[in-house]
Amino acid sequence: MDSEQANFQTHVPLSKYSKRVILKTIFDRSNEELVGERVVVGGWVKSSIEVRKDPLPQPPPPPVAAARAGPKDVSCVEILQTRIPFFRSIMKVLGGAHNPICKELESVIQKLPPPPSIAILQVSDGSCVSSLQVLVDSSIVSPSQVMPTGTCILVEGILRQPELQGKHAIELKVEKIMHVGMVVQDKYPLSKKRLPLDMLRDSSHFRPRTTTVASVTRIRDALTQATHIFFMNNGFLYVQMPIITTMDWEGFSDKFQVTTLLGKETKKEQVTMDNAEGISLETVRASIREKSKQVEELKRTESNREALAAVIQDLRKTNELLIQLEARENSQLETSVGTEMVNFSKDFFPRKTYLTVSGRLHLESYACALGNVYSFGPRFRAQKSESKKHVAEMWMVELEMAFSQLEDAMNCADDFLKFVSKWVLENCSEDLKFLSKRVDHTIVDRLLLMTSMPFQRISYAEALEVLKQVKDKKFETKIDSGVFLTEEHESFLVDEIYKKPVIIHSYPKELKPFHVRLNDDGKTVAAFDIIVPNAGKLIRASQNEERLNMLTTRIKELGLPKEQYEWYLDLRRHGTVVHSGFSLVFDLLVANATGLIDVRDVIPFPRSHGKANN
């Protein structure tokens, strides 16, 4: 195979940095422009079939040559090739491969050259939903090398109209193989067709090769671009906020602590545990993954119920062993840490530090100097929740606006959601069409609703009254003043009552962080949430307290350590200003645009409780 790409002229634009044609470029052009063009394309095989070629008629040999050739004419080989199935049937009748005659016959069959064929590949390079049909003649490369799902190829050939009518309007006839990246078929997880999304999470490094996850990724990219374009068009500055912070933000308890001391304390115990009884946790986990694959394969074939029952029983015992080993490991770790207090003065940072829960407090310092600012990055919460709408690491869009009140933040949030929804509709039509068929047929209607209808605005008290009027629905959590609205309550408001996005404002002060501005009634605060169909609570927003005395009082009421917030209080002591902002859960925005109900399926490498595989 050739590693160098050939130099030739083509009218199809090349990728600037790889000197190949992106498949989306091909599908975006008319077929008349493409037929006869020589191109280099690369991608991964999604599916394949092999088609035998009809043997070409042999020209009549000269009389002398015929006499010399005798019974060894090439047509005899062709005849034998066509009779291979017949010979194998005879072998079965004679008793299979153990019969001496069968062994000799099989050796003859194996020595015959394989009949000429064409491998028809469906190749994707991730640039679009569509795959390119690629034809590879067996005279160029053995079909077994390029046909397995997941094989990476780089080929040169001629674009042409398919000889047989079908769903493909253009295909590539390969003339030159430039690269083949082979796969180990029995170990490649995507060799199986249409794996469910929850199984793909265990192979997050491969799942972008699936059509569904590729579409989700392109929509996520479009939403990312739309986010930056919206804020750039509206005069916001992009500011990166720290991931590591000393802030115990709003007294949030389930947070990740950053330390370099713990690893030193537990390293010895960890090694001991892994070597205990010659069994490591990773070995047991690998065994569970392998047995789970066996169960899925046996379920699909339904050929051996006894074997399936045996594998399931073995898997159950292996899971029990894993639980015991993990419990033992955790016990040793807790013992090693609990025997003495951690002295944080010896740590990398000489005080307690955490992975940030929110960047809004830090972002305020830039808003109070530069006007309108926003940040876009990961935020962390160590909640041991099995919710489909929250994981440990989620991406957030956060903004702060100086000289801005709550109504201004509402208008900004409304404009932002309309802008990004319209952007996806205009720039991701092919992916939306695919996901509408595969995942959720209401995606486009939901996005159109976001762009066209005004959001319903109600107060927290009004939301309670509306829910209390519902007689034909019994909620799991009682509706009462001063309690959080649950996902069930919020979903009912947007899906059943208003049937569109809802803005809920004026919450009781007990339900919101210390920095939210207290309203004149002394009971509620200037805050709002935006609830949307499918995704739920997408935005949390507030006008922040600019009055030093009110902010100090709230910190004291909640029992927060004032020394942690002295720098934050300084912003009120020196040049305070009215300001507001919001936080948007970007991963839920992607889920809303793709129709997926679990955020783990829209995040490239999801981190949730008990799951951080790579």
C-alpha positions in Angstrom: 0.0 0.0 0.0 1.1 3.5 -0.8 1.7 5.9 2.1 2.3 8.9 -0.2 -0.7 10.7 -1.7 -0.7 11.0 -5.5 -0.5 14.5 -7.1 -3.3 15.2 -9.5 -5.7 17.9 -10.4 -9.3 17.8 -9.1 -12.1 20.3 -9.1 -13.4 19.1 -5.7 -12.1 21.2 -2.8 -9.5 19.5 -0.6 -9.3 19.6 3.1 -6.5 22.2 3.7 -4.5 20.2 6.2 -4.9 16.6 5.1 -5.0 16.8 1.2 -8.1 14.7 1.0 -11.7 15.4 0.1 -14.1 15.7 3.0 -17.3 13.6 2.3 -19.6 16.5 3.2 -17.9 18.4 0.3 -19.0 15.6 -2.1 -22.6 15.4 -0.9 -23.0 19.2 -1.0 -22.3 19.3 -4.7 -24.4 18.2 -7.7 -23.6 14.7 -9.2 -23.0 16.3 -12.6 -20.0 18.2 -11.1 -18.6 15.0 -9.5 -18.8 12.2 -12.1 -15.4 11.4 -13.5 -13.5 13.4 -10.8 -10.4 11.7 -9.3 -10.3 12.2 -5.5 -8.7 10.9 -2.3 -11.0 10.1 0.6 -10.5 8.7 4.0 -12.8 7.3 6.7 -14.1 4.3 8.7 -16.1 1.4 7.3 -19.6 1.4 8.7 -20.8 -1.7 6.8 -19.8 -3.9 3.9 -20.7 -6.7 1.5 -18.7 -8.7 -0.9 -20.0 -9.4 -4.4 -18.5 -12.1 -6.7 -17.5 -10.9 -10.1 -18.7 -12.8 -13.2 -15.6 -14.5 -14.8 -14.6 -12.8 -18.0 -15.0 -15.0 -21.1 -11.7 -16.5 -22.2 -10.5 -15.9 -25.8 -10.2 -19.1 -27.8 -6.6 -20.3 -27.5 -4.5 -21.0 -30.6 -4.6 -24.7 -31.6 -0.9 -25.3 -30.6 -1.3 -23.6 -27.3 -4.4 -25.6 -26.6 -2.6 -28.8 -27.3 0.2 -27.8 -24.9 -2.1 -26.6 -22.2 -4.1 -29.8 -22.0 -6.2 -30.2 -18.9 -4.5 -27.4 -17.1 -6.5 -24.6 -18.8 -7.4 -21.7 -16.5 -11.1 -22.4 -17.1 -10.7 -25.6 -15.0 -9.7 -23.5 -12.0 -12.8 -21.4 -12.5 -14.9 -24.5 -12.7 -13.5 -25.8 -9.5 -14.1 -22.4 -7.8 -17.8 -22.5 -8.7 -18.0 -26.1 -7.4 -16.5 -25.4 -3.9 -19.9 -25.4 -2.1 -20.7 -28.7 -3.9 -17.4 -30.3 -2.7 -18.0 -29.1 0.9 -21.5 -30.7 0.8 -19.8 -34.0 -0.2 -17.3 -33.6 2.7 -20.2 -33.3 5.2 -21.8 -36.5 3.9 -18.4 -38.3 4.1 -18.1 -37.4 7.8 -16.4 -34.0 7.8 -12.8 -33.0 8.1 -11.8 -36.2 10.0 -12.2 -38.4 6.9 -8.8 -38.7 5.0 -10.5 -38.1 1.7 -12.1 -34.9 3.0 -8.8 -33.7 4.4 -7.2 -34.1 1.0 -10.2 -32.4 -0.8 -10.1 -29.5 1.7 -6.4 -28.9 1.1 -7.1 -28.8 -2.6 -9.9 -26.2 -2.1 -7.7 -24.1 0.1 -5.0 -24.0 -2.5 -7.4 -22.6 -5.1 -7.1 -18.8 -5.6 -10.1 -16.9 -4.3 -12.6 -16.0 -7.0 -12.5 -12.4 -8.1 -14.9 -10.1 -6.1 -15.7 -6.5 -5.2 -16.0 -5.2 -1.7 -18.7 -2.7 -1.4 -18.0 -0.4 1.6 -20.1 2.2 3.3 -17.5 4.7 4.5 -18.0 7.7 6.9 -15.5 10.3 7.8 -17.7 12.0 10.5 -18.3 15.2 8.4 -22.0 14.3 7.8 -24.7 11.7 8.3 -24.3 10.2 4.8 -21.8 7.5 4.0 -20.0 7.2 0.7 -20.3 3.9 -1.2 -16.8 2.7 -2.0 -16.0 -0.1 -4.4 -12.7 -2.0 -3.9 -11.7 -4.7 -6.4 -10.1 -7.8 -4.9 -7.2 -7.4 -7.3 -6.2 -4.2 -5.4 -6.5 -5.6 -1.9 -8.0 -8.6 -0.2 -11.6 -7.9 0.8 -10.9 -9.4 4.3 -8.5 -6.5 5.0 -11.0 -3.7 4.3 -14.4 -5.1 5.0 -14.6 -5.4 8.8 -16.6 -2.6 10.5 -14.3 0.0 12.0 -11.5 -0.4 9.4 -9.9 2.9 8.5 -9.0 3.4 4.9 -7.5 6.1 2.8 -8.1 5.5 -0.9 -7.8 7.2 -4.3 -10.3 6.6 -7.1 -12.8 7.9 -9.6 -16.3 9.2 -8.6 -19.1 7.8 -10.8 -22.8 7.1 -10.9 -23.7 3.7 -9.5 -24.3 0.9 -12.0 -27.2 -0.3 -10.0 -30.0 2.0 -8.9 -30.3 2.4 -5.1 -30.2 5.0 -2.4 -26.7 6.2 -3.5 -26.4 8.8 -6.2 -22.6 8.7 -6.4 -20.0 6.1 -5.6 -16.2 5.8 -5.6 -14.4 3.2 -7.6 -11.0 2.7 -5.9 -7.9 2.5 -8.0 -5.3 2.9 -5.3 -5.1 2.0 -1.6 -3.1 4.5 0.4 -3.7 3.3 4.0 -5.6 0.5 5.8 -6.0 0.6 9.6 -7.3 -2.9 10.5 -9.4 -3.9 13.5 -9.5 -6.9 15.7 -13.0 -8.0 15.0 -13.8 -10.1 18.0 -12.6 -7.3 20.4 -14.0 -4.3 18.5 -17.2 -3.3 20.4 -18.9 -1.7 17.4 -18.7 -4.9 15.4 -22.2 -5.5 16.6 -25.0 -3.5 14.9 -27.1 -0.9 16.6 -25.8 -1.1 20.1 -28.0 0.7 22.6 -26.7 4.0 24.0 -26.3 2.8 27.5 -23.9 0.0 26.3 -22.0 2.5 24.2 -21.1 4.5 27.4 -18.7 1.7 28.3 -16.8 2.4 25.0 -16.9 6.2 25.0 -13.6 6.3 23.1 -15.3 4.5 20.1 -18.9 5.8 20.2 -18.2 8.9 18.1 -18.0 6.4 15.2 -21.7 5.6 15.5 -24.1 7.7 13.4 -26.1 8.8 16.4 -23.3 10.1 18.6 -21.6 11.7 15.5 -24.8 13.7 14.9 -25.0 14.7 18.5 -21.4 15.8 18.4 -22.0 18.0 15.4 -25.1 19.6 17.0 -23.1 20.2 20.2 -20.4 21.9 18.1 -23.1 24.0 16.4 -24.5 25.1 19.7 -21.0 25.9 20.9 -20.4 28.1 17.9 -23.8 29.8 18.3 -23.1 30.5 21.9 -19.9 32.4 21.2 -21.4 34.2 18.2 -24.4 35.4 20.2 -22.3 36.9 22.9 -19.8 38.4 20.4 -22.6 40.0 18.5 -24.0 41.5 21.7 -20.8 43.0 23.0 -19.8 40.4 25.7 -16.2 39.6 26.5 -15.2 36.0 26.9 -13.4 35.4 30.2 -12.0 32.1 31.5 -12.8 31.3 35.1 -10.7 29.1 37.4 -11.5 25.4 37.8 -9.7 25.3 41.2 -11.2 27.6 43.9 -11.2 28.2 47.6 -14.8 29.1 47.5 -17.3 26.9 49.3 -19.9 28.3 46.8 -23.3 28.9 48.4 -22.4 26.4 51.1 -22.7 23.5 48.7 -21.7 20.3 50.5 -21.3 17.8 47.7 -18.2 19.2 46.1 -14.8 17.7 45.0 -11.9 18.6 47.2 -8.4 19.1 45.6 -5.5 17.7 47.5 -2.1 16.0 46.9 -1.9 14.5 50.3 -4.4 11.7 50.0 -2.5 9.8 47.3 0.6 9.8 49.4 -1.3 8.4 52.4 -3.1 5.6 50.5 -0.5 4.5 47.9 0.8 1.6 50.0 -2.7 0.4 50.8 -3.7 0.6 47.2 -0.9 -1.7 46.1 -1.6 -4.2 48.8 -5.2 -4.3 47.8 -4.5 -4.9 44.1 -2.2 -7.8 44.9 -4.6 -9.4 47.5 -5.1 -13.0 46.6 -3.6 -12.4 43.2 -6.8 -10.7 42.0 -6.9 -7.0 41.0 -10.1 -4.9 40.6 -9.3 -4.1 37.0 -9.0 -7.8 36.2 -12.5 -8.5 37.7 -14.0 -5.5 35.9 -12.5 -6.7 32.6 -14.0 -10.1 33.2 -17.4 -8.5 33.8 -17.2 -6.6 30.6 -16.3 -9.8 28.7 -19.1 -11.8 30.3 -21.6 -9.1 29.6 -20.7 -9.2 25.9 -21.1 -13.0 25.9 -24.6 -12.6 27.4 -25.6 -10.1 24.7 -24.3 -12.4 21.9 -26.1 -15.5 23.3 -29.4 -13.5 23.8 -29.3 -12.5 20.1 -28.7 -16.0 18.8 -31.1 -17.8 21.2 -29.3 -21.0 20.2 -28.1 -22.3 23.5 -30.3 -21.5 26.5 -28.2 -23.6 28.8 -25.0 -21.8 27.9 -26.8 -18.4 28.4 -27.9 -19.5 31.9 -24.4 -20.6 32.8 -22.8 -17.3 31.6 -25.5 -15.2 33.5 -24.8 -17.2 36.7 -21.0 -16.7 36.2 -21.6 -13.0 35.6 -23.6 -12.7 38.8 -20.8 -14.4 40.9 -18.2 -12.1 39.3 -20.3 -9.0 40.2 -20.5 -10.3 43.8 -16.7 -10.7 43.8 -16.3 -7.1 42.5 -18.6 -5.7 45.3 -16.5 -7.6 47.9 -13.2 -6.3 46.6 -14.4 -2.7 46.3 -15.8 -2.8 49.8 -12.5 -4.2 51.1 -10.6 -1.5 49.2 -12.8 1.3 50.5 -12.4 0.0 54.0 -8.6 0.1 53.8 -8.6 3.6 52.3 -10.9 4.9 55.0 -8.8 3.4 57.7 -5.6 4.9 56.3 -7.2 8.4 56.0 -9.2 8.3 59.2 -6.3 7.5 61.5 -5.1 11.1 61.5 -6.3 14.5 60.6 -5.2 15.8 57.2 -2.8 18.8 57.7 -3.7 21.0 54.7 -0.8 23.4 55.5 1.4 20.7 54.0 -0.7 20.4 50.9 0.1 21.9 47.4 -2.3 24.7 48.3 -2.0 25.5 52.0 -5.8 25.6 52.6 -8.9 23.7 51.5 -9.5 24.0 47.7 -12.2 22.6 45.5 -13.2 22.0 41.9 -15.5 24.9 41.1 -19.3 24.5 41.3 -19.9 27.8 39.6 -17.9 30.6 38.2 -20.5 33.4 38.6 -19.0 34.9 41.8 -15.6 35.3 40.1 -17.2 36.5 36.9 -18.8 39.3 38.8 -15.4 40.9 39.4 -14.9 41.2 35.7 -18.4 42.5 35.1 -17.7 45.2 37.7 -14.8 46.4 35.5 -15.6 45.4 31.9 -19.4 45.5 31.7 -20.8 42.4 30.1 -18.8 39.2 30.3 -19.4 35.5 29.9 -17.6 32.2 30.6 -18.0 28.7 29.2 -16.4 25.7 30.8 -16.8 22.7 33.1 -18.3 22.8 36.6 -18.2 20.0 39.1 -20.6 18.6 41.7 -20.0 15.4 43.7 -23.7 14.4 43.9 -24.2 10.7 44.1 -27.3 11.1 42.0 -28.6 8.7 39.4 -30.5 11.5 37.7 -30.4 11.5 33.9 -30.1 15.3 33.9 -27.0 15.6 36.1 -23.5 14.2 36.1 -20.4 15.1 38.1 -18.8 17.2 35.4 -21.1 19.4 33.3 -20.4 22.3 31.0 -22.0 25.7 31.9 -22.5 29.0 30.1 -22.3 31.8 32.7 -22.7 35.5 32.2 -22.8 38.7 34.3 -24.0 42.1 33.2 -23.2 45.4 34.9 -25.9 48.1 35.3 -28.4 45.3 34.6 -31.6 44.2 36.6 -33.5 41.0 36.6 -35.7 41.9 33.7 -32.6 42.5 31.6 -31.3 39.0 32.4 -34.7 37.5 31.5 -34.6 39.2 28.1 -31.0 38.2 27.5 -31.8 34.5 28.3 -34.9 34.6 26.1 -32.9 36.0 23.2 -30.0 33.6 23.7 -32.3 30.5 23.6 -34.1 31.7 20.5 -30.8 32.5 18.8 -29.1 29.1 19.4 -32.3 27.2 18.5 -32.6 29.0 15.2 -28.9 28.4 14.5 -29.3 24.7 14.9 -32.4 24.6 12.7 -30.5 26.5 10.0 -27.1 24.7 10.2 -27.9 21.1 11.3 -30.9 20.1 9.2 -29.4 16.7 8.1 -28.5 15.7 11.7 -31.9 16.9 13.0 -33.6 14.8 10.3 -31.6 11.7 11.2 -32.2 12.1 15.0 -35.9 12.8 14.4 -36.2 9.4 12.8 -33.9 7.6 15.2 -34.5 9.3 18.6 -37.3 11.8 18.9 -39.7 12.9 16.1 -40.6 16.1 18.0 -37.1 17.7 17.9 -37.8 20.1 15.1 -41.2 21.2 16.4 -39.7 21.8 19.9 -36.9 24.0 18.4 -39.4 25.9 16.3 -41.5 26.5 19.4 -38.4 27.9 21.2 -37.8 30.4 18.3 -41.3 31.6 17.7 -43.3 31.7 20.9 -42.8 34.1 23.9 -41.9 32.2 27.1 -44.6 32.0 29.8 -43.6 34.2 32.8 -45.0 33.3 36.2 -44.0 33.8 39.8 -43.1 31.0 42.2 -46.4 31.6 44.1 -48.4 31.5 40.8 -46.7 28.2 39.9 -47.8 26.7 43.2 -51.4 27.9 42.7 -51.6 26.5 39.2 -50.2 23.1 40.4 -52.6 23.0 43.3 -55.5 23.4 40.9 -54.6 20.1 39.2 -57.1 17.4 40.3 -56.5 14.5 37.9 -52.8 14.2 38.8 -51.2 13.1 42.1 -47.7 14.4 42.5 -45.1 12.4 44.4 -44.0 15.4 46.4 -46.6 17.6 48.1 -47.0 21.1 46.7 -46.4 23.5 49.5 -45.0 27.0 49.9 -41.3 27.3 50.6 -40.3 24.0 49.1 -38.4 23.3 45.9 -40.4 22.5 42.8 -39.4 19.0 41.7 -38.6 17.8 38.2 -42.1 16.3 38.1 -43.7 19.7 39.0 -41.6 21.6 36.5 -42.3 19.1 33.7 -46.0 19.2 34.3 -46.0 23.0 34.0 -44.2 23.0 30.6 -45.5 19.8 29.1 -49.1 19.7 30.2 -50.2 23.2 31.3 -48.4 25.8 29.2 -46.9 23.5 26.5 -44.0 25.9 26.0 -40.9 27.2 28.0 -41.7 28.7 31.3 -39.9 31.4 33.3 -40.5 31.1 37.1 -39.4 34.1 39.2 -39.6 35.6 42.7 -38.6 32.6 44.7 -38.5 32.5 48.5 -35.1 33.6 49.7 -34.6 30.2 51.5 -34.5 28.5 48.1 -31.7 30.6 46.5 -28.0 31.4 47.2 -26.9 34.1 49.6 -25.8 36.5 46.8 -29.2 36.9 45.2 -30.8 40.3 45.7 -33.6 40.5 48.3 -36.8 41.9 47.0 -38.6 44.7 48.8 -41.0 42.3 50.5 -38.1 40.9 52.5 -39.3 37.3 51.7 -38.6 36.7 48.1 -35.5 37.3 46.0 -34.8 38.6 42.4 -34.2 35.2 40.8 -35.7 33.1 38.0 -35.4 29.7 36.4 -36.2 28.8 32.8 -37.9 25.4 32.4 -38.1 23.9 28.9 -39.8 20.7 27.5 -37.6 17.6 27.5 -34.5 19.2 29.2 -36.2 20.6 32.3 -34.5 23.4 34.3 -32.1 24.9 31.7 -31.2 28.3 33.2 -30.8 29.6 36.8 -30.5 33.4 37.0 -30.5 36.2 39.5 -30.0 39.9 40.1 -27.1 39.9 42.6 -27.1 41.8 45.8 -25.1 45.0 45.4 -25.8 46.3 49.0 -23.0 45.5 51.4 -25.1 45.4 54.5 -27.7 43.1 53.0 -25.1 40.7 51.6 -23.3 40.6 55.0 -26.5 39.8 56.7 -27.3 36.9 54.3 -23.9 35.4 54.8 -24.4 35.5 58.6 -27.9 34.1 58.4 -26.7 31.1 56.4 -23.7 30.5 58.7 -21.2 30.8 55.9 -17.5 31.6 56.7 -17.2 35.3 56.1 -13.4 35.2 55.7 -13.9 33.2 52.5 -16.0 36.0 51.0 -14.0 39.0 51.9 -12.7 39.5 48.4 -16.3 39.2 47.2 -17.5 41.8 49.7 -14.7 44.1 48.5 -16.6 44.4 45.2 -19.4 46.1 47.2 -17.1 48.2 49.3 -15.3 49.7 46.3 -17.5 50.8 43.3 -20.5 48.6 43.7 -23.0 48.4 40.8 -26.4 46.8 40.1 -25.7 43.6 38.1 -27.4 40.4 37.1 -26.6 37.2 35.2 -27.4 33.6 34.7 -26.0 30.0 34.4 -27.1 27.7 31.6 -26.5 24.0 31.7 -25.0 23.5 28.2 -25.3 19.7 28.3 -29.1 20.0 28.8 -29.2 22.4 26.0 -27.6 19.8 23.7 -30.1 17.1 25.1 -33.0 19.4 24.3 -31.7 19.9 20.7 -31.1 16.2 20.1 -34.0 14.6 21.8 -31.9 12.4 24.1 -33.1 12.1 27.7 -29.8 11.2 29.4 -27.0 13.8 29.5 -24.4 11.0 29.6 -25.2 10.4 25.9 -24.5 14.0 24.8 -21.2 14.5 26.8 -18.1 13.2 25.0 -16.6 11.5 28.1 -19.3 11.5 30.9 -18.2 11.4 34.5 -20.9 10.2 36.9 -21.0 8.5 40.3 -19.0 5.3 40.0 -18.1 5.9 36.4 -14.9 7.4 35.1 -13.6 4.8 32.7 -11.2 6.8 30.6 
